[in-house]
Amino acid sequence: RAAAVGIEKEEMLASTPDSLLREQSSESEGIRGRFERIIRDAQNRIVAAVEEEDGEGKFREDAWARPGGGGGVSRVMQGGKVWEKAGVGVSVVYGTMPPEAYRAAKGNNSVNGASNGASGGVPFFAAGISSVMHPRNPFAPTMHFNYRYFETEEWNGIPGQWWFGGGTDITPSYVDEEDMRHFHGIYKRVCDNHDPAYYPKFKQWADDYFLCKHRNQRRGLGGIFFDDLNDRPQDEILAFSTEALGAVTESYLPLVQKHKNDPFTEQQKEWQQMRRGLYVEYNLVYDRGTTFGLKTAGRIESILMSLPLTARWEYCPPVDPTSPEAELVDACTNPRTWV
Amino acid sequence: RAAAVGIEKEEMLASTPDSLLREQSSESEGIRGRFERIIRDAQNRIVAAVEEEDGEGKFREDAWARPGGGGGVSRVMQGGKVWEKAGVGVSVVYGTMPPEAYRAAKGNNSVNGASNGASGGVPFFAAGISSVMHPRNPFAPTMHFNYRYFETEEWNGIPGQWWFGGGTDITPSYVDEEDMRHFHGIYKRVCDNHDPAYYPKFKQWADDYFLCKHRNQRRGLGGIFFDDLNDRPQDEILAFSTEALGAVTESYLPLVQKHKNDPFTEQQKEWQQMRRGLYVEYNLVYDRGTTFGLKTAGRIESILMSLPLTARWEYCPPVDPTSPEAELVDACTNPRTWV
């Protein structure tokens, strides 16, 4: 039944293919092929760095293909020494998607141009890398990144489009200002290399995007986020995306290294678990990638690998207004300028 | 910001009012007042029965009011001996709601009749009781019920409407056929007292409604569900709703009593936690009441009190196809006839 909603059921592959594009395709020389190589290389590099930092955990690899075309490579570490769960997924998919999935991917506005009688699937190509890492220690932050390239073809009078999207954001359970200056500082430097307007704009965008509206609280302390980016030549946006993706290990791993052995109490661990509850709420209710994936009946294990291993929901948990927990809530409610 | 989306922020009350309807209102004699008394009485009765069965845990009570009118009484037990978390909430709210909340409450179809330029809030009245109970023991099932009465007034050419909705459904982590015959048998009896067509129709409706489309699996083993019910006089549907609500303790408590002391392994507890993960997915992605609540920025602690205390998401958890865990997945995938 679910499969009927959109995209056909995936099949698991015995080995990981060199490319997820169509066989013997001329696409490998173009933007599609270049973007695939960038995200596949980044996946290899990031997984190796995280395994090294963890010291014990290993990522398992699952490659899958869609009958309609394309597929993905999911790499997940569960039960590591430092990370409870960490996933880095790459997917390159194409075919047609239901209009409601197009709305989830693109926002409502551009889709409303279609006449009410519009029917049939929207032809699309989407390639992206996406990752969430949840450490055990409540003082070591969760980190998420996602960089993607999207194309649609003409559909019911809406012209074909291409755009880039992505970002990296950090979700600590406690505020460490030095950590935040380091993390945001890296992305400000990357942005400034391409356009001095990028960091303020994309920092604000992350503060807006990662808001859990129903709690009037962001899930974490932001970073950068951008979407629908197509206002300059593809090569320039590709270079920016590549550099931001390349900065992930430098921005994140030092924070985990610093905190992975911090002592903590049972209460602090429970606080982290409740923040993970909010993370789950955000991903299932608001996150574009997740809601797009759920609507297109993509590989569910890959879509939901972003969810933490465990989460907690207490009714009306008491928070002392002078506590470090309250400071985190304040920083998630009133976004700060870190750099 | 969230408050701007729809309904104004609630305030907590020092004591629980006798009625949540407008003061000095003539409504108390009508359907609104009768329905409020029924759900308030049921809340008292069910809470008392659950406390008695638990033996240790006590429900705390929070009463709240909305500046726009109405309010609610939330009663939550956390950390009981038998139940990890159990909540029974009553709310009586009225005012105007955003069109997107109307869509969530009523389904899309009836709202599409409004012209595209339709604006302003939809005047509504909604009263309901809603509950989820999560026991500790993985062999004792989670249970949910919700019974509600809804009215809208004329809005942008759509005539005012009234309807009843509700149901009770059961979510075990393991299949116990005797339990299911008991639980479904009670609701078949209640339905048959009102219309022999009700049980087959509402059992099927529950099987359809509680489907996690993205996993092609129901969250549990069903029960009854109905919505938009307005095909006979209000009194008759009120009598049916009242009897179904009255059957909750008889249908559920014997199952908990039977299993609350069953021995279990750590693996069985983890399996229960993963089924709770699916429960969270269902509530945040599909459940009408939750999505309505999130969109109208209602009292978030009341809306999310249905979530379990803890949940778990493993990547690709292995399930032996001959195991009791696989049998539960099969029963959630291919709904069975229990009575």
Interface residues (C-beta under 8 A of the other chain):
Chain A: R1 A2 A3 V5 D62 V76 Q78 K85 G87 L211 K213 H214 R215 N216 Q273 G277 V280 E281 L284 V285 G293 L294 A297 I300 E301 I303 L304 M305 L307 P308 L309 T310 A311 R312 W313 E314 Y315 C316
Chain B: R1 A2 A3 V5 D62 S74 V76 Q78 K85 G87 L211 K213 H214 R215 N216 Q273 G277 V280 E281 L284 V285 G293 L294 A297 I300 E301 I303 L304 M305 L307 P308 L309 T310 A311 R312 W313 E314 Y315 C316
